[in-house]
Amino acid sequence: MSKSHPDLLERHRTTLDDAVAAVRGRYHHSAFPESPSRSVYGEDAAARGRAAFEALLDRDFPLSGPGGRGRVATERSPYGPELGVGYPRADPDALLAASRRALASWRRVPLDVRTGVCLEILDRLNRRSFEMAHAVQHTTGQSFVMAFQAGGPHAQDRGLEAVALAHDLITHYAGESRWEKPRRRGGPITMAKRYTARGRGVGLIIGCNTFPTWNSYPALFANLVTGNTSIVKPHPGAVLPLAITVSVARDVLTEQGLDPDVVLLAAEAPEDRLAADLATRPETRLVDFTGSTEFGDWLEENARQAFVSTEKAGTNTVVVDSTDAYRPMLANLAHSLALYSGQMCTTPQNVYIPAGGVTTDEGHRSADGFAADLAAAVSEIAADPARLVGVLGAVVNDGVRERVDAVADLGEVLLAPTAPEHPEFPGAVVRTPALVRLSARDRDVYGREHFGPVSFVITTADTDESLRLFGETVAERGAITASVYSTMEDVLERAEETALEAGVNLSANLTGEVFVNQSAAFSDFHGSGANPAATSSLTDPRFVAGRFDFVQARKHV
């Protein structure tokens, strides 16, 4: 083992200590600056990042690994061009064999060394944030700034959060102890005991098309710190961000004299069904997935040999009762509906409004008036070319486009989607958000998820019915987020109780620069694991603790 191993942890000791403190305190903390500013990242960082991204296009990605079966190139930018990047087409048998071989040595690497390796990987990823931003933008359709933040520093913070929590959970308990049991006669019974956190084994991380790094980093780094290996299986439409990640991880492992196969990339052709194959192999002991409800449910049912963490879909809900900040409320809601064209697992879908309308600081607004005002606020975002670029981005795949284009089949259209031309990328697929008016009776429509820029304004008898439907639909179909607007303390209390019973995180009276779509690393839990939308939360103790077991050895002394 190289003598340089301990130096990695000491090099990043302050980063780890600050992150552990933030995880315990749940206060604001960010180790990686979110602004793509020259003053933060350097005068030439943006140009170097773009050049590095462009140098990867239309050629084979420089990544070695076991058992390739030719090459696959599956990515097309939502902004138009094919990326033309080739990756080794994964051989599942070879990947599993290599991962198991690497596991044998990785488990024996001391915790502080594993932690130092992870911190070094995150530091190097941060230095490549501009390159990563272009990779995320042109595989997901996010705007550049959003891709920089969510695909770079915010994802890195989520990864660091997992590192800190995993390291803290393991070191919270004694690694060794001297056990003495007094006896009535003679000296005490004395034993030396050692407790080792043993990783469960090979981990499989199934990436998503929309947030390939943000959703994958918590599992990747939790796996590594707790002594597990990881096979990273990207979505065929978003391989490049995770290929860069795997490449950086393998470089660090190699430089430290460790087996690079601790982290492997599993790129596939769309017809390969590699995720289903790998997830159900007996060698696979951990499965992390972000994506559709159907496949997430299938994994939970069939990957019985593994600790399975899924983040799927749900009916994210807003209950509008009353407000003392009507225009700020509308602006906040409109931005939440429009951000990344509604292609976030946290985007509100169901907005409940009482048939009698709502009391506001501008006087009483009827249900019809509220619906019209919300549609106008969304239209204002879509009509502004600058906000079109920075807020909406592009549509990630044909499924989303087809769903929003068929919105007239769902109900009364309050705001029809349009297909404006992107001012920078003429080939971009863009759709503005759609709003549909429904009644409480239309539960067959709003009671299921419609992923993408499709939301519903649902008229209910009163706030009591809104809260009841909120609780019932979340309990049935799940949700990642929920929101309530009210000036009445008793309504806010009942909404919180409903959210607690349904197992969903709740935001109240958001009117400023915090949106229900967003969650902050080190403070906000993303998902709860307490409703059908997800079996896990990013990043709570259960998410990490399921990845290792304490194994004990003892002897007399």
Legacy VTK file of the C-alpha trace (Angstrom):
# vtk DataFile Version 3.0
C-alpha trace
ASCII
DATASET POLYDATA
POINTS 557 float
0.000 0.000 0.000
1.421 3.385 -0.979
2.618 5.670 1.793
0.722 8.485 0.091
-2.639 7.068 1.136
-3.020 8.853 4.475
-1.993 12.147 2.868
-5.233 12.313 0.900
-7.368 12.477 4.008
-5.076 15.007 5.656
-5.103 17.092 2.485
-8.897 17.260 2.653
-9.333 17.057 6.437
-10.964 20.473 6.751
-13.416 19.619 3.961
-14.435 16.438 5.771
-14.675 18.006 9.232
-16.786 20.910 7.959
-19.075 18.522 6.089
-19.547 16.259 9.129
-20.458 19.282 11.252
-22.966 20.444 8.629
-24.576 16.999 8.386
-25.044 16.944 12.147
-26.265 20.547 12.344
-28.331 20.613 9.100
-27.334 24.238 8.461
-26.323 25.901 5.189
-23.026 24.590 3.908
-21.429 24.271 0.502
-17.900 23.074 -0.108
-18.009 23.704 -3.846
-18.902 27.186 -5.202
-22.065 27.111 -7.313
-21.317 30.224 -9.365
-19.597 29.664 -12.740
-17.631 32.834 -12.153
-14.149 33.640 -13.436
-13.293 35.060 -10.040
-14.073 31.681 -8.440
-12.821 29.135 -10.971
-10.227 31.163 -12.887
-10.174 33.397 -15.930
-9.759 30.595 -18.455
-11.808 27.883 -16.696
-14.868 28.313 -18.916
-12.850 28.162 -22.146
-10.841 25.165 -20.965
-14.007 23.371 -19.922
-15.678 23.894 -23.293
-12.533 22.784 -25.117
-12.271 19.655 -22.964
-15.914 18.788 -23.684
-15.573 19.359 -27.428
-12.432 17.220 -27.503
-14.537 14.253 -26.342
-17.080 14.472 -29.169
-17.166 12.198 -32.231
-14.568 9.751 -30.905
-14.136 6.926 -28.424
-14.130 8.010 -24.803
-10.674 7.379 -23.243
-11.654 4.779 -20.680
-10.244 1.336 -20.130
-12.053 -1.493 -18.407
-12.770 -5.210 -18.512
-14.766 -7.122 -21.054
-15.886 -4.682 -23.720
-18.133 -6.057 -26.506
-17.412 -3.459 -29.140
-18.523 0.148 -28.848
-21.837 1.942 -28.343
-22.705 5.573 -29.111
-26.218 6.394 -27.926
-26.358 10.092 -27.001
-28.091 12.856 -28.903
-28.204 16.349 -27.449
-31.720 17.691 -26.733
-30.308 20.848 -28.298
-29.795 19.108 -31.645
-26.563 17.324 -32.547
-25.525 13.760 -31.859
-22.553 13.619 -29.527
-20.889 10.734 -31.321
-19.018 9.550 -28.209
-18.238 5.828 -28.193
-18.028 3.739 -25.026
-17.124 0.100 -24.398
-20.312 -1.953 -24.644
-20.470 -3.669 -21.272
-20.124 -7.411 -20.751
-22.038 -8.096 -17.510
-20.114 -11.260 -16.670
-16.757 -9.512 -17.055
-17.904 -6.474 -15.071
-19.151 -8.547 -12.147
-16.030 -10.701 -12.094
-13.755 -7.635 -12.093
-15.826 -5.864 -9.456
-15.720 -8.896 -7.160
-11.948 -9.172 -7.547
-11.540 -5.507 -6.659
-13.897 -5.913 -3.714
-11.570 -8.395 -2.014
-8.830 -5.787 -1.650
-11.021 -2.666 -1.319
-12.735 -4.051 1.797
-9.326 -4.306 3.484
-8.390 -0.708 2.712
-8.700 1.335 5.938
-11.701 3.623 6.273
-9.590 6.789 6.355
-7.909 5.788 3.099
-11.223 5.095 1.380
-12.517 8.431 2.637
-9.430 10.274 1.421
-9.779 8.694 -2.031
-13.395 9.877 -2.236
-12.510 13.410 -1.175
-9.781 13.565 -3.818
-12.199 12.343 -6.494
-14.691 15.059 -5.551
-11.974 17.723 -5.580
-10.900 16.738 -9.090
-14.493 16.615 -10.306
-14.976 20.132 -9.014
-12.009 21.311 -11.061
-13.733 19.891 -14.157
-17.102 21.515 -13.433
-17.217 23.514 -16.680
-16.493 20.424 -18.756
-19.134 18.554 -16.755
-21.626 21.387 -17.293
-21.439 21.001 -21.076
-21.715 17.226 -20.758
-24.804 17.516 -18.559
-26.383 20.245 -20.690
-26.060 18.240 -23.896
-27.328 14.974 -22.453
-30.187 16.256 -20.277
-31.424 19.454 -21.901
-30.775 21.571 -18.810
-29.720 25.160 -19.399
-25.989 25.748 -19.077
-26.127 27.464 -15.687
-28.437 24.814 -14.260
-26.219 22.070 -15.694
-23.166 23.712 -14.135
-24.800 23.930 -10.726
-26.852 20.737 -10.537
-24.410 18.601 -12.519
-21.309 20.067 -10.886
-21.080 21.725 -7.446
-24.530 20.700 -6.193
-23.917 17.082 -7.179
-20.459 17.253 -5.629
-21.971 18.588 -2.403
-24.446 15.683 -2.360
-21.552 13.287 -2.853
-19.609 14.952 -0.056
-22.664 14.730 2.182
-22.692 10.958 1.666
-18.952 10.745 2.384
-19.343 12.723 5.602
-22.355 10.756 6.812
-20.777 7.384 6.031
-17.485 8.259 7.714
-19.304 9.693 10.729
-21.627 6.696 11.124
-18.750 4.226 11.154
-16.363 6.225 13.360
-19.167 7.036 15.812
-18.618 3.566 17.274
-15.423 2.220 18.795
-13.192 0.277 16.441
-11.585 -1.609 19.311
-12.398 -2.117 22.977
-11.070 -3.823 26.082
-13.930 -5.699 27.750
-13.715 -6.613 31.424
-16.415 -8.476 33.332
-15.914 -8.582 37.093
-16.115 -11.922 38.922
-16.889 -12.586 42.567
-13.728 -14.657 42.854
-10.507 -14.049 41.026
-9.740 -11.386 38.498
-12.117 -10.134 35.804
-12.745 -11.887 32.525
-10.849 -9.749 30.014
-11.195 -9.737 26.246
-9.954 -7.607 23.379
-12.656 -6.888 20.804
-12.394 -5.442 17.322
-15.332 -4.153 15.251
-15.002 -3.800 11.502
-17.521 -2.155 9.177
-17.758 -4.624 6.295
-19.171 -3.469 2.970
-21.996 -5.593 1.613
-20.386 -6.189 -1.779
-20.823 -5.142 -5.391
-23.022 -2.104 -5.920
-25.000 -1.240 -9.049
-25.915 2.396 -9.695
-28.539 2.896 -12.404
-28.343 6.480 -13.644
-31.191 8.618 -14.951
-31.499 10.750 -18.075
-32.299 14.046 -16.341
-29.851 14.344 -13.415
-27.115 11.789 -14.065
-24.595 13.081 -11.512
-26.837 14.666 -8.864
-28.835 11.482 -8.404
-25.870 9.079 -8.690
-23.193 10.675 -6.524
-24.777 9.945 -3.123
-24.860 6.207 -3.846
-21.440 6.138 -5.504
-19.631 7.815 -2.630
-21.627 6.094 0.107
-20.679 2.779 -1.493
-16.995 3.611 -1.694
-16.586 4.914 1.847
-18.404 1.895 3.316
-16.150 -0.555 1.469
-18.242 -1.526 -1.546
-17.360 -1.487 -5.220
-19.601 0.223 -7.787
-20.709 -0.570 -11.312
-22.144 2.638 -12.766
-24.816 1.959 -15.405
-25.768 5.262 -17.083
-28.974 5.935 -18.963
-28.129 5.468 -22.683
-29.062 9.105 -23.270
-26.767 10.483 -20.547
-23.558 8.470 -20.474
-20.908 11.183 -20.774
-21.297 12.832 -17.328
-20.925 9.492 -15.580
-18.147 8.343 -17.907
-16.169 11.438 -16.869
-16.924 10.636 -13.232
-15.808 7.016 -13.532
-12.667 8.080 -15.381
-11.696 10.506 -12.602
-12.354 7.875 -9.924
-10.255 5.273 -11.725
-7.395 7.761 -12.139
-7.304 8.476 -8.405
-7.490 4.794 -7.481
-4.678 3.923 -9.892
-2.430 6.731 -8.626
-2.900 5.439 -5.082
-1.857 1.917 -6.019
-5.421 0.612 -5.674
-7.451 -1.491 -8.068
-9.256 0.875 -10.497
-11.975 -1.736 -11.014
-13.430 -0.586 -7.709
-15.409 1.751 -10.033
-16.585 0.529 -13.437
-18.700 1.961 -16.243
-21.441 -0.177 -17.791
-22.502 1.464 -21.049
-25.115 -0.377 -23.074
-27.082 -0.422 -26.259
-30.753 0.433 -25.572
-31.837 -3.148 -26.254
-29.369 -4.723 -23.800
-31.514 -4.501 -20.621
-28.269 -4.453 -18.707
-29.770 -2.911 -15.570
-32.278 -5.730 -15.112
-29.584 -8.347 -15.715
-27.025 -6.882 -13.321
-29.576 -5.994 -10.633
-30.767 -9.565 -10.195
-27.384 -11.310 -10.240
-26.478 -12.887 -6.886
-23.145 -11.030 -6.890
-24.932 -7.663 -6.799
-25.615 -6.688 -3.194
-26.577 -3.022 -3.587
-28.865 -1.442 -6.181
-29.526 2.297 -6.517
-32.006 3.525 -9.113
-33.579 6.791 -10.225
-36.255 6.676 -12.904
-39.673 5.334 -13.775
-42.104 3.921 -11.251
-42.574 0.783 -13.325
-38.908 -0.238 -13.342
-38.350 0.927 -9.783
-41.215 -1.273 -8.593
-39.785 -4.156 -10.627
-36.391 -3.764 -8.965
-37.920 -3.697 -5.493
-39.797 -6.895 -6.273
-37.057 -8.817 -8.072
-33.659 -7.706 -6.717
-34.348 -9.509 -3.451
-30.691 -10.342 -2.782
-29.731 -6.648 -2.630
-30.241 -3.544 -0.538
-32.382 -1.581 -3.014
-32.739 2.214 -2.951
-35.121 3.706 -5.502
-36.284 7.190 -6.366
-39.230 7.006 -8.719
-42.137 9.301 -9.461
-45.168 10.755 -7.772
-47.924 13.337 -7.680
-46.197 16.377 -6.199
-48.844 18.629 -4.700
-49.571 22.276 -3.896
-52.502 23.231 -1.655
-53.561 26.881 -2.038
-55.745 28.146 0.810
-54.901 31.838 1.232
-51.930 34.183 0.959
-50.704 37.601 2.015
-48.238 37.740 -0.913
-50.298 36.900 -3.994
-47.977 38.077 -6.766
-44.831 36.603 -5.157
-46.726 33.338 -4.656
-47.705 33.232 -8.338
-44.144 34.044 -9.412
-42.730 31.317 -7.193
-45.255 28.741 -8.412
-44.753 29.689 -12.074
-40.985 29.364 -11.795
-41.371 25.983 -10.073
-43.625 24.727 -12.888
-41.363 26.038 -15.648
-37.919 25.168 -14.260
-36.195 22.692 -16.599
-39.528 22.319 -18.400
-41.003 20.418 -15.476
-38.532 17.559 -15.944
-37.639 17.321 -12.270
-38.895 14.698 -9.851
-39.698 17.623 -7.533
-41.822 19.681 -9.955
-45.357 20.398 -8.686
-48.059 18.623 -10.663
-51.327 19.022 -8.754
-52.369 22.499 -7.605
-55.536 22.368 -5.486
-57.730 25.478 -5.250
-61.082 25.751 -3.397
-64.119 26.354 -5.598
-64.881 29.428 -3.502
-61.526 30.973 -4.340
-58.839 32.343 -2.033
-58.265 35.354 0.193
-55.203 37.391 -0.813
-53.514 40.683 -0.042
-55.128 41.933 -3.269
-58.605 40.922 -2.162
-60.621 37.811 -2.911
-59.657 35.836 -6.036
-62.061 33.338 -7.528
-60.886 29.891 -8.528
-61.170 30.937 -12.175
-59.236 34.127 -11.487
-56.439 32.233 -9.734
-56.183 29.752 -12.609
-55.966 32.579 -15.137
-53.382 34.448 -13.062
-51.179 31.361 -12.694
-51.375 30.695 -16.441
-50.370 34.308 -17.100
-47.404 34.048 -14.735
-46.155 30.917 -16.505
-46.700 32.554 -19.913
-44.585 35.501 -18.838
-41.624 33.211 -18.211
-42.038 31.380 -21.520
-42.380 34.642 -23.475
-39.058 36.072 -22.286
-36.216 34.803 -24.541
-33.615 35.152 -21.796
-35.711 33.184 -19.319
-36.570 30.664 -22.027
-32.861 29.855 -22.278
-32.081 29.991 -18.586
-35.215 28.443 -17.083
-36.868 26.053 -19.549
-33.884 24.429 -21.244
-34.829 21.686 -23.722
-37.012 18.569 -23.662
-34.927 15.562 -22.697
-36.588 12.823 -24.785
-39.461 11.881 -27.066
-41.578 10.543 -24.206
-41.788 13.958 -22.566
-42.477 15.686 -25.880
-45.263 13.270 -26.779
-46.814 13.616 -23.332
-47.022 17.410 -23.414
-48.135 17.494 -27.054
-51.158 15.330 -26.130
-52.218 17.495 -23.191
-55.574 18.404 -24.775
-56.717 14.830 -24.132
-56.460 15.344 -20.367
-58.976 18.121 -19.714
-59.709 21.819 -20.197
-56.477 23.453 -21.369
-55.778 26.685 -19.499
-52.369 27.176 -21.081
-51.433 25.297 -24.225
-47.807 24.333 -24.794
-45.866 26.018 -27.565
-42.702 25.049 -29.406
-40.555 28.212 -29.591
-37.221 28.236 -31.341
-34.261 28.258 -29.017
-32.256 31.463 -29.683
-28.900 29.688 -29.374
-29.610 26.147 -30.633
-32.025 26.059 -33.603
-32.245 22.262 -33.383
-33.361 22.226 -29.748
-36.639 20.543 -28.820
-38.441 23.084 -26.630
-41.936 22.993 -25.135
-43.403 25.641 -22.864
-45.372 24.424 -19.830
-49.004 23.370 -20.132
-51.715 23.931 -17.528
-54.927 21.883 -17.478
-58.064 22.602 -15.457
-59.648 19.649 -13.664
-62.156 19.016 -10.919
-61.756 16.827 -7.868
-63.742 14.151 -9.725
-60.940 13.726 -12.321
-58.770 11.624 -10.047
-58.046 9.124 -12.808
-56.031 11.925 -14.470
-54.344 13.814 -11.637
-53.964 10.703 -9.492
-51.044 9.516 -11.641
-47.802 11.163 -12.668
-47.395 13.060 -15.954
-43.638 13.651 -16.081
-42.697 16.834 -17.895
-44.170 20.321 -18.302
-47.773 19.289 -17.540
-49.548 20.502 -14.387
-53.149 20.607 -13.204
-55.221 23.258 -11.446
-57.779 21.170 -9.572
-60.954 22.701 -8.135
-62.034 21.222 -4.805
-65.011 21.884 -2.560
-62.812 23.554 0.053
-59.383 23.386 1.690
-60.478 20.387 3.753
-61.041 18.428 0.547
-57.746 19.714 -0.880
-55.887 18.386 2.147
-57.731 15.085 2.027
-56.939 14.559 -1.669
-53.343 15.616 -1.078
-52.928 12.975 1.617
-54.712 10.226 -0.292
-52.936 10.679 -3.624
-49.506 10.837 -1.993
-50.241 7.714 0.035
-51.391 5.912 -3.138
-48.867 7.126 -5.715
-46.191 8.882 -3.711
-44.560 12.304 -3.982
-41.123 13.822 -3.512
-42.394 17.316 -2.611
-45.479 19.068 -1.290
-46.304 22.701 -0.690
-49.015 24.722 1.060
-50.010 28.395 0.992
-52.109 29.725 3.858
-52.298 32.633 6.290
-54.132 30.431 8.797
-52.014 28.694 11.403
-54.493 25.855 11.822
-54.390 25.125 8.069
-50.597 25.053 8.124
-50.671 22.678 11.098
-53.172 20.359 9.394
-51.121 20.434 6.196
-47.997 19.458 8.130
-49.878 16.664 9.874
-51.209 15.421 6.514
-47.709 15.504 5.038
-46.320 13.653 8.056
-48.974 10.958 7.767
-48.396 10.613 4.011
-44.605 10.657 4.479
-43.714 13.588 2.221
-41.534 16.654 2.815
-43.533 19.888 3.015
-42.757 23.529 2.210
-44.993 26.380 3.414
-45.579 29.808 1.866
-42.608 29.889 -0.502
-42.564 33.314 -2.159
-38.882 34.196 -2.569
-35.824 32.642 -4.144
-36.322 29.204 -2.603
-38.427 26.895 -4.765
-40.115 23.643 -3.872
-38.104 21.936 -6.657
-34.823 22.573 -4.895
-33.201 20.779 -1.985
-30.006 21.871 -0.291
-27.281 19.359 0.503
-26.391 18.945 4.189
-29.757 20.418 5.243
-32.703 19.183 3.170
-33.555 15.527 2.817
-34.468 14.702 -0.780
-37.349 12.249 -0.691
-38.344 10.507 2.504
-38.515 6.787 1.814
-41.900 6.944 3.562
-44.225 6.923 0.535
-44.356 5.029 -2.789
-42.245 7.604 -4.673
-38.998 6.394 -3.104
-37.585 3.753 -0.809
-34.764 6.012 0.321
-33.891 9.569 1.205
-30.864 11.530 0.042
-29.119 11.462 2.355
-30.308 10.046 5.672
-28.653 7.469 7.958
-30.689 4.572 6.558
-29.429 5.335 3.044
-25.861 4.773 4.249
-26.309 2.214 7.038
-27.793 -0.383 4.692
-24.471 -0.538 2.847
-22.372 -2.098 5.593
-22.501 -4.450 8.567
-20.394 -4.471 11.691
-18.449 -7.713 12.064
-16.733 -8.487 15.351
-13.617 -10.423 16.379
-12.718 -11.092 20.012
-10.082 -12.906 22.033
-8.987 -13.336 25.626
-6.153 -11.206 26.923
LINES 1 558
557 0 1 2 3 4 5 6 7 8 9 10 11 12 13 14 15 16 17 18 19 20 21 22 23 24 25 26 27 28 29 30 31 32 33 34 35 36 37 38 39 40 41 42 43 44 45 46 47 48 49 50 51 52 53 54 55 56 57 58 59 60 61 62 63 64 65 66 67 68 69 70 71 72 73 74 75 76 77 78 79 80 81 82 83 84 85 86 87 88 89 90 91 92 93 94 95 96 97 98 99 100 101 102 103 104 105 106 107 108 109 110 111 112 113 114 115 116 117 118 119 120 121 122 123 124 125 126 127 128 129 130 131 132 133 134 135 136 137 138 139 140 141 142 143 144 145 146 147 148 149 150 151 152 153 154 155 156 157 158 159 160 161 162 163 164 165 166 167 168 169 170 171 172 173 174 175 176 177 178 179 180 181 182 183 184 185 186 187 188 189 190 191 192 193 194 195 196 197 198 199 200 201 202 203 204 205 206 207 208 209 210 211 212 213 214 215 216 217 218 219 220 221 222 223 224 225 226 227 228 229 230 231 232 233 234 235 236 237 238 239 240 241 242 243 244 245 246 247 248 249 250 251 252 253 254 255 256 257 258 259 260 261 262 263 264 265 266 267 268 269 270 271 272 273 274 275 276 277 278 279 280 281 282 283 284 285 286 287 288 289 290 291 292 293 294 295 296 297 298 299 300 301 302 303 304 305 306 307 308 309 310 311 312 313 314 315 316 317 318 319 320 321 322 323 324 325 326 327 328 329 330 331 332 333 334 335 336 337 338 339 340 341 342 343 344 345 346 347 348 349 350 351 352 353 354 355 356 357 358 359 360 361 362 363 364 365 366 367 368 369 370 371 372 373 374 375 376 377 378 379 380 381 382 383 384 385 386 387 388 389 390 391 392 393 394 395 396 397 398 399 400 401 402 403 404 405 406 407 408 409 410 411 412 413 414 415 416 417 418 419 420 421 422 423 424 425 426 427 428 429 430 431 432 433 434 435 436 437 438 439 440 441 442 443 444 445 446 447 448 449 450 451 452 453 454 455 456 457 458 459 460 461 462 463 464 465 466 467 468 469 470 471 472 473 474 475 476 477 478 479 480 481 482 483 484 485 486 487 488 489 490 491 492 493 494 495 496 497 498 499 500 501 502 503 504 505 506 507 508 509 510 511 512 513 514 515 516 517 518 519 520 521 522 523 524 525 526 527 528 529 530 531 532 533 534 535 536 537 538 539 540 541 542 543 544 545 546 547 548 549 550 551 552 553 554 555 556
